[in-house]
Amino acid sequence: MRHGFVEQRRARRPKTPAAFVRGMLADESRPSPGDPAKMAAIIIGSVDTTPAPKRIVLGSDSYGIIVKALTERLADIEPQKEIAASTDFAATPDGPR
């Protein structure tokens, strides 16, 4: 019998957003604050939204996690602003090259 095979495979998986969600769903000690019926209504209603949203954040916990992650990413790249600009072509009298 291959006892522990599934657990070993899960342990090797990368820490992706999908893995995070699977872990949250499996953790019954931490109930989700989200109402599935409200989430479904938002998803269905988004079909009629123009322009269509690129992403839909569902749940206050999700919103907080996303804002934290994006804030950290922006802080990581902010020190590179001058380096990034230094690789542009030099401006010419007629405008950018």
Short mmCIF file of the C-alpha atoms (twelve columns), coordinates in Angstrom:
data_MODEL
# 
_entry.id   MODEL 
# 
loop_
_atom_site.group_PDB 
_atom_site.id 
_atom_site.type_symbol 
_atom_site.label_atom_id 
_atom_site.label_alt_id 
_atom_site.label_comp_id 
_atom_site.label_asym_id 
_atom_site.label_seq_id 
_atom_site.Cartn_x 
_atom_site.Cartn_y 
_atom_site.Cartn_z 
_atom_site.pdbx_PDB_model_num 
ATOM 1  C CA . MET A 1  0.000   0.000  0.000   1 
ATOM 2  C CA . ARG A 2  1.223   3.515  -0.772  1 
ATOM 3  C CA . HIS A 3  0.526   5.052  2.613   1 
ATOM 4  C CA . GLY A 4  1.361   8.748  2.740   1 
ATOM 5  C CA . PHE A 5  1.797   9.054  -1.031  1 
ATOM 6  C CA . VAL A 6  -0.726  11.893 -1.386  1 
ATOM 7  C CA . GLU A 7  0.740   13.796 1.554   1 
ATOM 8  C CA . GLN A 8  4.233   13.480 0.093   1 
ATOM 9  C CA . ARG A 9  3.034   14.823 -3.248  1 
ATOM 10 C CA . ARG A 10 1.289   17.747 -1.562  1 
ATOM 11 C CA . ALA A 11 4.414   18.583 0.439   1 
ATOM 12 C CA . ARG A 12 6.392   18.923 -2.807  1 
ATOM 13 C CA . ARG A 13 3.889   21.253 -4.464  1 
ATOM 14 C CA . PRO A 14 4.933   24.852 -4.894  1 
ATOM 15 C CA . LYS A 15 3.271   27.451 -2.688  1 
ATOM 16 C CA . THR A 16 0.908   28.837 -5.299  1 
ATOM 17 C CA . PRO A 17 -2.304  30.831 -4.813  1 
ATOM 18 C CA . ALA A 18 -4.258  27.694 -5.724  1 
ATOM 19 C CA . ALA A 19 -2.379  25.691 -3.093  1 
ATOM 20 C CA . PHE A 20 -3.193  28.407 -0.560  1 
ATOM 21 C CA . VAL A 21 -6.898  28.176 -1.403  1 
ATOM 22 C CA . ARG A 22 -6.848  24.372 -1.202  1 
ATOM 23 C CA . GLY A 23 -5.236  24.625 2.211   1 
ATOM 24 C CA . MET A 24 -7.834  27.103 3.433   1 
ATOM 25 C CA . LEU A 25 -10.665 24.916 2.191   1 
ATOM 26 C CA . ALA A 26 -9.190  21.861 3.901   1 
ATOM 27 C CA . ASP A 27 -8.747  23.689 7.228   1 
ATOM 28 C CA . GLU A 28 -12.134 23.264 8.891   1 
ATOM 29 C CA . SER A 29 -10.933 25.041 12.040  1 
ATOM 30 C CA . ARG A 30 -10.887 28.330 10.132  1 
ATOM 31 C CA . PRO A 31 -14.245 28.958 8.470   1 
ATOM 32 C CA . SER A 32 -14.326 31.230 5.457   1 
ATOM 33 C CA . PRO A 33 -15.884 34.653 6.036   1 
ATOM 34 C CA . GLY A 34 -17.274 34.571 2.496   1 
ATOM 35 C CA . ASP A 35 -20.854 33.764 1.570   1 
ATOM 36 C CA . PRO A 36 -20.799 31.467 -1.502  1 
ATOM 37 C CA . ALA A 37 -24.232 32.674 -2.664  1 
ATOM 38 C CA . LYS A 38 -23.082 36.307 -2.629  1 
ATOM 39 C CA . MET A 39 -19.888 35.348 -4.434  1 
ATOM 40 C CA . ALA A 40 -21.829 33.514 -7.138  1 
ATOM 41 C CA . ALA A 41 -24.133 36.521 -7.595  1 
ATOM 42 C CA . ILE A 42 -21.125 38.834 -8.037  1 
ATOM 43 C CA . ILE A 43 -19.526 36.479 -10.578 1 
ATOM 44 C CA . ILE A 44 -22.755 36.156 -12.563 1 
ATOM 45 C CA . GLY A 45 -23.394 39.907 -12.398 1 
ATOM 46 C CA . SER A 46 -19.914 40.633 -13.716 1 
ATOM 47 C CA . VAL A 47 -20.935 39.245 -17.103 1 
ATOM 48 C CA . ASP A 48 -22.948 42.393 -17.750 1 
ATOM 49 C CA . THR A 49 -20.191 44.770 -16.619 1 
ATOM 50 C CA . THR A 50 -18.582 46.906 -19.314 1 
ATOM 51 C CA . PRO A 51 -15.673 46.850 -19.430 1 
ATOM 52 C CA . ALA A 52 -15.421 43.411 -17.902 1 
ATOM 53 C CA . PRO A 53 -13.243 43.293 -14.801 1 
ATOM 54 C CA . LYS A 54 -9.858  41.642 -15.253 1 
ATOM 55 C CA . ARG A 55 -10.112 40.258 -11.734 1 
ATOM 56 C CA . ILE A 56 -12.820 39.995 -9.122  1 
ATOM 57 C CA . VAL A 57 -11.734 40.009 -5.508  1 
ATOM 58 C CA . LEU A 58 -14.220 38.088 -3.405  1 
ATOM 59 C CA . GLY A 59 -14.033 38.386 0.355   1 
ATOM 60 C CA . SER A 60 -12.516 40.906 2.729   1 
ATOM 61 C CA . ASP A 61 -9.808  38.417 3.638   1 
ATOM 62 C CA . SER A 62 -8.856  38.033 -0.022  1 
ATOM 63 C CA . TYR A 63 -8.772  41.790 -0.482  1 
ATOM 64 C CA . GLY A 64 -6.416  42.196 2.483   1 
ATOM 65 C CA . ILE A 65 -4.096  39.431 1.274   1 
ATOM 66 C CA . ILE A 66 -3.928  40.901 -2.240  1 
ATOM 67 C CA . VAL A 67 -3.323  44.481 -1.065  1 
ATOM 68 C CA . LYS A 68 -0.530  43.295 1.241   1 
ATOM 69 C CA . ALA A 69 1.132   41.262 -1.526  1 
ATOM 70 C CA . LEU A 70 0.937   44.059 -4.112  1 
ATOM 71 C CA . THR A 71 2.199   46.665 -1.633  1 
ATOM 72 C CA . GLU A 72 5.202   44.452 -0.881  1 
ATOM 73 C CA . ARG A 73 5.887   43.949 -4.586  1 
ATOM 74 C CA . LEU A 74 5.768   47.692 -5.265  1 
ATOM 75 C CA . ALA A 75 8.134   48.327 -2.351  1 
ATOM 76 C CA . ASP A 76 10.535  45.747 -3.799  1 
ATOM 77 C CA . ILE A 77 10.764  47.437 -7.206  1 
ATOM 78 C CA . GLU A 78 10.635  51.103 -6.153  1 
ATOM 79 C CA . PRO A 79 14.420  51.259 -5.565  1 
ATOM 80 C CA . GLN A 80 14.907  50.200 -9.210  1 
ATOM 81 C CA . LYS A 81 13.059  53.180 -10.699 1 
ATOM 82 C CA . GLU A 82 16.212  55.085 -11.723 1 
ATOM 83 C CA . ILE A 83 17.914  51.953 -13.049 1 
ATOM 84 C CA . ALA A 84 14.848  51.140 -15.151 1 
ATOM 85 C CA . ALA A 85 14.763  54.645 -16.635 1 
ATOM 86 C CA . SER A 86 18.509  54.590 -17.316 1 
ATOM 87 C CA . THR A 87 18.036  51.885 -19.960 1 
ATOM 88 C CA . ASP A 88 15.776  54.031 -22.169 1 
ATOM 89 C CA . PHE A 89 17.055  55.433 -25.466 1 
ATOM 90 C CA . ALA A 90 18.345  58.981 -25.192 1 
ATOM 91 C CA . ALA A 91 15.858  61.595 -26.287 1 
ATOM 92 C CA . THR A 92 16.549  63.266 -29.654 1 
ATOM 93 C CA . PRO A 93 15.505  66.771 -30.769 1 
ATOM 94 C CA . ASP A 94 12.737  65.151 -32.819 1 
ATOM 95 C CA . GLY A 95 11.415  63.228 -29.828 1 
ATOM 96 C CA . PRO A 96 12.002  59.686 -28.631 1 
ATOM 97 C CA . ARG A 97 13.868  57.380 -30.933 1 
# 
